[in-house]
């Protein structure tokens, strides 16, 4: 009987509400609540199969919230081995600020020199091959001294002390002076020079070397050193997301049901209507069938939704970069978002109309008064709900 009442609410709400008033039972709205929560959980799981986030080495907070040493390679100067005459220290005044960055950069300086180098050892083995390995290297560099650019910026990736890949970045990176330069270097492509038995599947060390034409006092800063480019499917953590989704949809439905019932009940009483709380709550519970139908519409949009990839720029948390990267991601899902926004508008109008029919069925108010109460109550409910969840 409850299923019949639910279906009738969709195609003949006026008749359905008249029948429900004769025998108001909570089982119908409770069934709608269960269907809504279940559909929301299924939708969450489905969309997780198309959602990916970038993994990095060291791990980022999105990948591992419990990670204690984010951006560790450019936080601790003790990890670096430098060339003779080069001094390394932590700089806590000039660094990249973001969720996945620490509170230091690494500062390298030398007096009256034309070159400097700094090396990390025993950081692997890190797989940077084309077969599922990290495909990018990210780092930020700031050249503060001298006041002319270097003529060489060499990057070395070691498999062993005598086997490595190297690459001069000067030809492909335009370095600004006294500003943070954000570099993204492709790995395992044809631009690298191979020396010895270097193997992209086992990178164990990294060295940065800078050279200038003339001797001078040198000072550079380094921050945000990460291997990246590997994307992990979010469905691997589906249990937590689906559980949270079920809890959220349950709370959303319950709050909307109680608030909408309460506001409509108070407004109808203010207009001298002789109504009961039980009938009001049961009828309003049936009007929330639109929440379940909207959840079905969201699930129906899954096949045409492209893969959603949260890049390191988005999860890195650097002001400006996050906004730009997220805007680019939203462009990729623009069509689906537009369809869902139109669907939401349709379901909003439908919800208000069902509330108006329910009010008229209980009170015999005029249609204009019923719609006035429905509009005010519905949008007041949505507003309050937005503050609560």
URKA-V97003 format. One record per residue. RES is the residue in one small letter. PSI is psi in radians with two decimals (none if undefined). OMEGA is omega in whole degrees, -180 to 180 (none if undefined). Layout:
BEGIN
RES:PSI:OMEGA
RES:PSI:OMEGA
END
This chain:
BEGIN
x:-0.70:-179
x:-0.69:177
x:-0.70:178
x:-0.71:179
x:-0.68:179
x:-0.82:180
x:-0.70:-179
x:-0.51:176
x:-0.49:-178
x:-0.83:-173
x:-0.29:178
x:1.16:-173
x:-0.61:-178
x:-0.81:179
x:-0.70:-179
x:-0.76:-178
x:-0.63:177
x:-0.73:180
x:-0.67:-179
x:-0.63:180
x:-0.56:180
x:-0.49:-179
x:1.26:-176
x:2.08:180
x:2.49:-178
x:-0.20:-174
x:-0.61:179
x:-0.98:177
x:-0.62:178
x:-0.64:177
x:-0.69:176
x:-0.71:178
x:-0.79:-180
x:-0.77:179
x:-0.70:-180
x:-0.80:-180
x:-0.74:-180
x:-0.77:180
x:-0.68:177
x:-0.71:179
x:-0.72:178
x:-0.73:179
x:-0.74:179
x:-0.81:180
x:-0.75:-179
x:-0.79:-178
x:-0.46:176
x:-0.52:178
x:-0.29:178
x:0.13:-178
x:2.29:-179
x:2.58:173
x:2.61:-174
x:2.31:174
x:2.59:180
x:2.89:172
x:2.00:0
x:2.81:-178
x:2.55:177
x:2.93:-175
x:-0.55:179
x:-0.65:-180
x:-0.65:-178
x:1.57:-177
x:-0.40:-179
x:-0.07:-177
x:2.21:-175
x:-0.48:-173
x:1.27:178
x:2.44:178
x:0.69:-170
x:-0.52:-176
x:-0.44:177
x:0.52:173
x:-0.63:-172
x:1.91:-179
x:-0.35:-179
x:-0.30:-180
x:-0.27:-172
x:2.43:173
x:2.13:-172
x:2.86:177
x:2.87:-178
x:2.30:180
x:-0.12:-180
x:2.23:-180
x:2.33:-180
x:2.43:177
x:2.88:176
x:2.46:177
x:1.95:-179
x:0.28:178
x:-0.50:-176
x:1.76:-177
x:2.96:178
x:2.22:-179
x:2.16:179
x:2.91:-175
x:-0.59:-177
x:0.36:177
x:2.64:-178
x:-2.62:-177
x:0.32:177
x:2.75:159
x:2.97:177
x:2.21:-177
x:2.25:176
x:2.37:-180
x:2.67:177
x:2.65:-178
x:2.27:175
x:1.07:-179
x:2.77:178
x:0.08:180
x:2.73:172
x:2.67:177
x:2.68:179
x:2.46:-172
x:2.46:170
x:2.35:179
x:2.78:177
x:0.82:178
x:-0.03:-174
x:-2.72:5
x:2.40:179
x:2.25:180
x:1.99:178
x:0.35:-178
x:2.97:178
x:-0.11:-180
x:1.26:176
x:0.15:-179
x:3.08:175
x:2.34:-175
x:-0.09:-177
x:2.69:171
x:2.18:179
x:2.42:167
x:2.75:178
x:2.40:180
x:2.43:179
x:2.13:-179
x:1.88:-177
x:-0.49:175
x:2.45:0
x:-2.96:-178
x:0.40:173
x:2.60:-172
x:2.78:176
x:2.74:175
x:0.00:176
x:2.28:173
x:1.64:-174
x:2.40:178
x:2.21:-180
x:2.37:174
x:2.08:-171
x:2.36:165
x:-0.59:175
x:2.99:-178
x:-0.42:-178
x:0.00:-179
x:2.12:-175
x:2.92:170
x:2.48:179
x:2.80:-174
x:2.33:176
x:2.05:-174
x:-0.12:-175
x:-0.69:-178
x:-0.35:-176
x:-0.16:-179
x:2.12:176
x:1.90:-174
x:2.11:175
x:2.54:178
x:2.54:178
x:0.61:177
x:2.64:178
x:2.13:177
x:2.20:-178
x:1.91:-175
x:2.39:174
x:2.01:-173
x:2.19:177
x:2.44:-179
x:2.73:174
x:0.59:174
x:-3.03:-174
x:0.01:-178
x:-0.02:-178
x:2.51:174
x:2.21:180
x:2.31:178
x:2.26:179
x:-2.54:-178
x:0.67:-180
x:2.42:-175
x:2.17:-178
x:-0.32:180
x:-0.20:-180
x:1.47:174
x:2.09:-175
x:-0.17:-178
x:2.86:-178
x:2.43:177
x:2.42:175
x:2.27:-178
x:2.26:178
x:2.46:178
x:2.55:177
x:2.80:-179
x:-0.62:-177
x:2.70:178
x:2.53:-180
x:3.02:170
x:2.32:-174
x:2.49:176
x:2.11:176
x:2.74:176
x:2.54:180
x:2.41:-180
x:2.81:172
x:0.86:-179
x:1.97:-178
x:2.47:161
x:2.44:-179
x:-2.87:178
x:-0.06:177
x:2.23:-178
x:2.28:-178
x:2.38:-180
x:2.26:-176
x:-0.29:-178
x:-0.28:178
x:-0.41:176
x:0.59:-172
x:-0.61:-175
x:-0.85:-180
x:-0.77:-179
x:-0.76:-178
x:-0.70:177
x:-0.79:178
x:-0.66:179
x:-0.77:180
x:-0.77:180
x:-0.70:-179
x:-0.80:-179
x:-0.63:177
x:-0.80:-180
x:-0.72:-179
x:-0.84:-180
x:-0.80:-176
x:-0.79:-179
x:-0.77:-180
x:-0.69:-180
x:-0.85:-177
x:-0.80:-179
x:-0.83:-178
x:-0.72:177
x:-0.82:-177
x:-0.78:-178
x:-0.75:179
x:-0.72:180
x:-0.82:-179
x:-0.74:-179
x:-0.70:178
x:-0.70:177
x:-0.63:179
x:-0.49:177
x:0.32:173
x:0.48:179
x:2.51:178
x:1.56:-177
x:2.79:178
x:2.70:179
x:-0.71:-177
x:-0.85:-179
x:-0.74:180
x:-0.81:-177
x:-0.70:180
x:-0.81:-180
x:-0.80:180
x:-0.61:175
x:-0.67:177
x:-0.57:180
x:-0.39:-179
x:0.16:171
x:-0.43:179
x:-0.48:177
x:-0.73:177
x:-0.74:-180
x:-0.63:177
x:-0.64:176
x:-0.65:176
x:-0.68:178
x:-0.71:177
x:-0.71:179
x:-0.63:-180
x:-0.42:180
x:-0.13:-177
x:-0.79:-177
x:-0.48:-178
x:0.09:179
x:2.20:178
x:2.88:174
x:2.39:-178
x:2.01:-177
x:2.05:177
x:1.80:-177
x:2.96:180
x:-0.49:176
x:-0.64:-179
x:-0.81:-176
x:-0.11:180
x:-0.53:174
x:0.33:178
x:2.23:-179
x:2.41:-180
x:-0.91:-180
x:-0.71:-179
x:-0.82:-178
x:-0.77:-179
x:-0.76:-179
x:-0.67:180
x:-0.65:177
x:-0.69:178
x:-0.71:178
x:-0.71:-180
x:-0.51:175
x:-0.58:-178
x:-0.48:-179
x:0.35:-175
x:-0.80:-175
x:-0.81:180
x:-0.73:179
x:-0.66:178
x:-0.77:179
x:-0.77:-178
x:-0.55:177
x:-0.68:175
x:-0.72:179
x:-0.70:179
x:-0.69:179
x:-0.74:179
x:-0.79:-178
x:-0.51:176
x:-0.83:178
x:-0.74:180
x:-0.75:-180
x:-0.78:179
x:-0.73:-180
x:-0.75:179
x:-0.68:178
x:-0.72:180
x:-0.74:179
x:-0.70:178
x:-0.74:180
x:-0.78:180
x:-0.62:180
x:-0.58:-179
x:-0.57:-165
x:-0.34:-172
x:0.41:172
x:2.82:174
x:2.82:179
x:-0.67:-179
x:-0.74:179
x:-0.67:179
x:-0.76:180
x:-0.62:178
x:-0.84:180
x:-0.73:-178
x:-0.79:-178
x:-0.86:-179
x:-0.82:-177
x:-0.75:-176
x:-0.86:-177
x:-0.50:173
x:-0.70:178
x:-0.83:-180
x:-0.68:180
x:-0.84:-179
x:-0.70:179
x:-0.66:180
x:-0.52:179
x:-0.43:-174
x:-0.54:-178
x:none:none
END
